[in-house]
Amino acid sequence: MIAEAKMGSEDLNLCFENLMKVAAGKSGEGVKMEGAVITEWKDIPMELLLRIVSLVDDRTAIVASGVCCGWRDAICLGLTQLCLSWCKKNMNNLVLSLAPKFTKLQTLILRQENPQLEDNAVETIANFCHDLQDLDLSKSFKLGDHSLYALAHGCPRLTKLNISGCTSFSDEALEYLTNYCRKLKILNLCGCVKAATDRALQAIGRNCNMLHSLNLGWCDNVGDLGVMSLAYGCPDLQCLDLCGCVQITDDSVIALANECLHLRSLGLYYCRNITDRAMYSLAYSRVKNKPSMWQSMKGRYDEEGLRSLNISQCTALTPSAVQALCDTFPALHTCSGRHSLVMSGCLNLTSVHCACAVQAHRTPNSILHAAH
């Protein structure tokens, strides 16, 4: 790690020298800025330094913070975004060393291919990075409940949290987190089979009323009680992925249709308990809650209502119900290149088509008819 930092400093020095040569031109007297001449690293004003750091990659920024005390203080106080996903080894130690210095971080991406992070790293983040708003801990298989308890107390300003694939978290710890992180707008719980339960969703509905997007993919402990609580508590919900939530029934979709009027994307892949009743409830909610749209300009259709729906493997659905839904929401497309209505595995739905697909089919026939 030290060798890497040393090499990085040499690279920085070379880059600086080249930059100064180009900027100075033929004079060779260094770069003048507001009366001062920049000839060494230490001459760079803090504002310019932070601007430079914002344009380089995160590894370079970390190396730059070790050039001198002035640079360290400036970068540590000025850096608000950091991604360490490039670190394939020793990410845990890197976080332990950086978190106490980069205390003004607002976005921290710690996505991993191989699990490295442990609870002590997340606890350090929570102890020092109190301004954090966006945190990605996806695929952190080694993390336990202590991490969520620490984040609850140390990072109450979180608005976006990705803990997808963190299979060790419990619903009790997730419930505790929502009691403190009430500003959450985007939450990814995909694959969190122990954490994402009806108990946790009730807590989310009770505490996180600003939620816009929630991924519950493959959380097979989620049932109607949890989704209905979510619908009643989070009326601004726009994107919800319930793919693989095999326990839910029409009651969940009906609650979403009635309460979440801003819903734009809904994933129901492999939810085989879903029937026509759910499709008709979605279509009826459009008519009931937005009657003025029928008289509005055609261009507004793409701005309102469902834009994406995945009902793949929902084999209980019939063509009439899905066609009614497709007709109600013209932003749902079955045509080539615009598949926003996904129906893979539903062989009985092959007759369902969006408006533009029907129009494309009619146009050649109209031309032939006119020719005769």
Secondary structure as UniProt FT lines:
FT   HELIX           2..24
FT   TURN            25..26
FT   STRAND          31..33
FT   TURN            34..35
FT   STRAND          36..38
FT   HELIX           41..43
FT   HELIX           46..55
FT   HELIX           58..64
FT   TURN            65..66
FT   HELIX           69..78
FT   STRAND          81..83
FT   TURN            85..86
FT   HELIX           91..98
FT   TURN            99..101
FT   TURN            103..104
FT   STRAND          107..109
FT   HELIX           119..128
FT   TURN            130..131
FT   STRAND          134..136
FT   TURN            138..139
FT   TURN            141..142
FT   HELIX           145..154
FT   TURN            156..157
FT   STRAND          160..162
FT   TURN            164..165
FT   TURN            167..168
FT   HELIX           171..180
FT   TURN            182..183
FT   STRAND          186..188
FT   TURN            190..191
FT   TURN            193..195
FT   HELIX           198..207
FT   TURN            209..210
FT   STRAND          213..215
FT   TURN            217..218
FT   TURN            220..221
FT   HELIX           224..233
FT   TURN            235..236
FT   STRAND          239..241
FT   TURN            243..244
FT   TURN            246..247
FT   HELIX           250..259
FT   TURN            261..262
FT   STRAND          265..267
FT   TURN            269..270
FT   TURN            272..273
FT   HELIX           276..289
FT   HELIX           291..295
FT   HELIX           298..303
FT   STRAND          308..310
FT   TURN            312..313
FT   TURN            315..316
FT   HELIX           319..328
FT   TURN            330..331
FT   TURN            336..337
FT   STRAND          341..342
FT   TURN            344..345
FT   HELIX           347..349
FT   TURN            350..351
FT   HELIX           355..371
//
